[in-house]
Every structure is written in C-alpha cells, then in structure tokens.
Amino acid sequence: MIETPKWMAVAQQEAARGVKEISGAIHQDRILLYHASTSLAATEDEVPWCAAFANFCIELGGHVGTDSARARSFLLWGVRISPPAYGAIVVLSRGPDPPGPEVIDAPGHVGFLVASPTPDEILVLAGNQADQVCVRPFPRDRILGVRWPDG
C-alpha cells in the first residue's frame, strides 16, 4: 500500500472542502490563506494561485516551500525524481509555444500527481484548475519537471 505524503493529504482535504473562487469583489478566504504562503501575498482570489496552493500544502505537510507565487519556482525546489510517484510535485508548461524548464520566469502550472491513467496523460490535484481545487487531466508532454521534497 502506498503511503500518502503529508502534503498530499492536505491537498486532498482542501479539495474535499470544495474551495473555489468567488466572482466579483468578494474573495474566497481560503484562497487568500493560500496566497499568504508566498511572498506575493495577493489579496484577491483571481490572482493565479496554483503555486500558492502548492506552497500551502507543502508547508502544512511539514516542508519548506518555495515562498514564490510562480509555478515554475518549483523547478528549483526539492529533488528531481523519475519515474513520477504519487504525490510528486509536477510542474507543467502553459500557453502556446512555451519555453523549456530552464526559463523560470515564464507561465506554468504546478500541482500534485494523482495518477498516470494512460501513457500520454497524467491526473493532477491542484489549485486554480477551473478556478477551484480539483483533479484534472493533463497531457504528459506538458511536464517540465517532477520534484520531491529534499530529505
């Protein structure tokens, strides 16, 4: 039986809460709490928050995160692992013609690996997926890096 990493258990609990953005001038308090785990400390739930969610879960799981609101900051965090394991931090490219993993200051997405249902697809639990915490599929070819906490 695979033991659930502590940060993944936190992410699952957050997903079970049904956390999602609120349209308009009112902002989701839980997302603002995620934002507080980064140096950006955004005050609106419309500010991209996948990295804030990842940092929040990792910190509550007993590790130090990146403190960055940039998804690609996780490419420099922890250690690279291969093959990807359940709960691994997965950094994905975003947008048309994205740069490679050597460019940290570019759009990206970060979340936690749930499964690899097919050779071409992974399932990722993350924040800011369809404006909520949920599991979504992504093409495997969008993976820029797969990381695990150091130590």
N, C-alpha and C positions, 0 to 999 in steps of 0.2 A: 504494500500500500504506500502511495506517495504521500509524504507529509506536506501539508500546506504551509508554505512560508508565511511568517507572521504578517508581512506587508500585504500578501495576497489575501489573507483572512480579513484584514482591514478593508481592502478594496471590495471584497465580497459583501461585507457588512454595509459599506457605503452604497453599493448597488441595490441592496435589499431595502435601503431607506427610500429609494425612488428619487434620488437627487436629480433635479433638472433646473435649467434656467427659468427665470420668470420674465416674461416680456414686459417692457416698459420701464418706468422709473424705480420700481421696487426690485430689489436684488435678493437672490437666494442666499440666506445667511450661511448655509453650509459651504457654498462655493466661495464665499468671502473668507471663510475659515481656511479653505484650501489655499487661497491666494496669500494668506498670511504666512504660509510656509516658504515663500520666496521673497527675495529682496525687492521684487516689484511691488508686492503687497497691494495689488489692484483692489479697487473699491466698487467695481461693477462686475456682475456675472457674465456680461457679454465679452469681456476681455478673454482671449483664449486661455484656457485653464487646464489643459491636459497635463502639462509639466507640474503645475501647482498640485493637482490631484496625485500625481506620482510621488512628488516630494512628501506630501501629507501622509500617504500610506506608508512610504518607506520610513519616515521618521517615527510614526506610531508603531511601526514594526521593529523599532529598536536600532535603526541605522541612521547615518547622516546622509541626507540627500545632496542635491547639487546647489540648493538655495537659488536656483535660476528658474525663471518663467519660460525659458527656451527649451523646447522638446529635445533639440539636438545637444543640449548640455550633457545629457545622459550618455552621449558617445564617449565622453571623457571620464565617466564615473565608473567605479567598481572595476570588475574584470570582464574581459570578453569570454563568452562561453560558446561552445559548439559541441554537440548539437543543442538547439534551444531546449530548455527544460520548462516544465510547468512553473508559472510564476515569474519567469525571466522577464527582465525589463527589455522591451522591444522598441527600438527607435525606427520610425518609418519616414520615408520621404513624403513630401506633399507638394502638390501643384504640378503644372506642366513643365517638362524638361528640368527636373530638379537637379541641383548639384550633388556630388557624391558626399560620402561621410566625412571627408576632410574639411568640409565647409560647415562650421558650427553655427555661424550667424546666418542661417537660412531657414525657411519654413520647414516644419516637420511635425511629427505626431509621436507621442510616447504612451505606452500602456504596458499591461502585463499579459504575457502569453497564457492563454487558456488551453488551446489545443491546436493541432495541425490536422484538420479533418481530411485534407487531400494534399497531394504533393505540391499543389500550386496555391494553397490557401492556408491562412492562419486565423484563429479567433483571438481577439484582443479585448480584454476588460480595461476600460479607460474612462477618464472623464472627458467631457466635451466631445462626445460622439453623438451626433444628432442632438446637441445641446443638453446631454444628460450623461449620467454614469451608466454604462451598459456594456454588453459584449457585442462586438461587430466583426464581420469577416473582412480580411484584407488580403490582397494578392501578396504572395510570398516575395515576389520580386521588388516590392517596396521596402523590404527590410534593409536598413542601413547598418544596424548593429544590434547585437543581443548581449545584454550585460547582466551581471550578478554582483551582489554586494561583495566587496573585498573582505576576506577573512570569514 
